[in-house]
Amino acid sequence: MQKKLSFVNIIFFVVFGVLTGVLWAYLCPIPLIPGAVHFRTFAFIIVVIGYLFGPVTGFFAGYIGTIVWALLSGNFIPLHSPLTDGITVGLSAALPALIHLQNGKKDLIALIDESKGKFIATSLFWSVLFGCLMILSTSLSLSYFTGLEYSYCVIWIGIADVVPIALAPFVVILLAKRMKNIRNIVPYI
């Protein structure tokens, strides 16, 4: 069965992306690197979107969310925000679901019902792994474009993103069955 991108998917890309960006900009009260990084309380949301609605939806929610957040918070850095930060954040949302659910070949709810512990462990592994890879590449870009020390960026972006990303499997378990009707409206891509 081939999955097709629909207009509904594009609407959800934008809605999820804007929601993510607004949450990151206005509900992340702790600045870690002034003018560049805040503790992203809702960093887990894009990984959850990737699991619930598909890796492509997760990617665009992460990418659009990053751009919206950067613009709303005043942290937009030309080239860094739309290229490195947007793409790596999008990938950190898409890749855990892509690999863990084998691009939609495994049913999310069946996987959770089979073993919550195994789902949490596997999801946590992929989410944190790709979150760490995102942090390393984003820190490299941020240090290049702003002159900040690379290790300084790794530490603070790591604190800002890894801790909340670790919540993703628990939120997925909490929302998967409750969002079943919405998941039926939005094609999984």
N, C-alpha and C positions, 0 to 999 in steps of 0.2 A: 504494500500500500504506500503510494507516494504522497507525501504531505505537501500541501500547497499553501503558499502565503496568501492570506485574504485581507480584505480591507479591515475586517474586525481585528486581525492581528496588528495591523499598523496603528489602529486607534489605541489598542492596549499597550503597544510600545510607548506611545506618547504619554498616555495616562500614567502608566507605571513609572516611566522616566521622570515626568514632572513631579509626581508624588514623592519619589525617592529624593530628587533634588531639593524639594521644599522641606522634607523631613530633615535631610542632612544640613541644610542651611539654617533652619530656624529652631530645630530641636537638638542641636549639638552645642551645648553651652560652654564647653571647656576648650579654649584654644591651646593647642600643644606647640605649634610653630606659628606664632602670630603672622597673619597674612598669608598662610599657606595650608596649615593642617589643624583641624578641630577633631576632637574625639567623636567619631561617627557612630553615635548611639544606634543608628539604624543601618549599619553596614551589612547586617545579615539579610536585609529585605531583598536585595538583588539575587542572592543565592536561592532564597525561598521562591522568588518569581521564576527562576530558572528551573527549579524542581517542579513547581506546580503547573507552569504554562509552556515549558520547553526552553531549550538552550538559546534559541534565536531570540525569543522574547526576553529572556534573562540578559542576553548580551545588550540588546537595545535599551532595556530599562537601565542597565548599568552605565552605558555610554551616555544616553540622554540625561540621566540623573547626575552624572559627573559634570556635564556642561551646565546644566541648570544650577547645580550647587555652586560651581565656580563663579557663575555670573551673579547669582543672588548674594553670595557671601563676600563678593569683592576679591575672590582669590583666583580669578581667571588669569592664566599665564599663557600668552600666545605660543602656539606650537606644543607646549607641554600639556595643556588641558585637553585640546581636541585630539591630539595624536597619542601621546604616551599614556597619559592618565585615563582618558576616556576609553581607549582600546583595551588597556590592561585591566581596568575595572570591569569592563564588559566581559572580557574573557574569564575573569575570576567568578563571574556570575554564571556563565554558560558552561564552562568545562566540567564542574562537578556533576551536574545533571547529565551532560552529554556522555560522560564516561560511566557513571554509576547506573543510570537508567538505560544505557546503550541507545541513546538517541530516541527514546520512547518505546523501545522494544520490550522493556520491562515495565509492568504496571506499578506505579508508585504505591497505590493503596495495598496491593497484594504484597509488595515488598515490605511495607511497614507491618502488615498483619502477620507475615511469615515470622519475623523476628525484629522487634523494635530495637533491641540491643545491637544486633548486627547492622541494622539500618543506621543507627546513630553513629556507630564506630566507623563504618565505611563513609558515610556522608561527612562526618567530622574530618576524617583523613583527607578526602578530596577537597573539601572546602578550605581547610587550613593550608594545605599544600599549595593550591592555586592562589590563595590569599597571600601567602609568603612570596610566591613568584611575582605577583603583582606588586608587592611592596618593594622588592629588590629592583625591579625595572622602573617603577615610578620614582623611587628614591634617586636612581641614577639620573633620570631626566630632570627631576626637581633640582638636584645639586648642580647639574650642567646649566640649566636656565636661570637659576637664582644665585648660584655661588655658595649655597649652603653646603656644609660638610656632609658627605655621603653617609657615613655611619650615624650621624645625628638624624638624618632623614629616615634611615632604616629603623632606628629605635622608635622614633616618635610616630611614624606612619604605622609601624608594627603595633604599637599600643593603640593607636586610633582605630585600626581595622581588624586585627586578628581576634581580639577579645570579643567584639560583637559578632564577627563571622562565626565564631564557635557556637553561637546560639542557633544558627540556621537549622540544624537537624531537629532540634526540639520544636522550633516554630513550624517546620514542615509537618511534623507529626501532629501538632495541635491544629493546623489548618487544612490538611489534606482532605479529610472526610467532610469537613464543614464547607469547603469550597467546591465540592463535587459538581454542583449545578453550574457554577461559573466556569469551571474547567470544561464542561460540556459545550458551552457557548463559544469559547475561544479555542480554535484548533491548536493542538500541541505542535509547535515547531521550534 
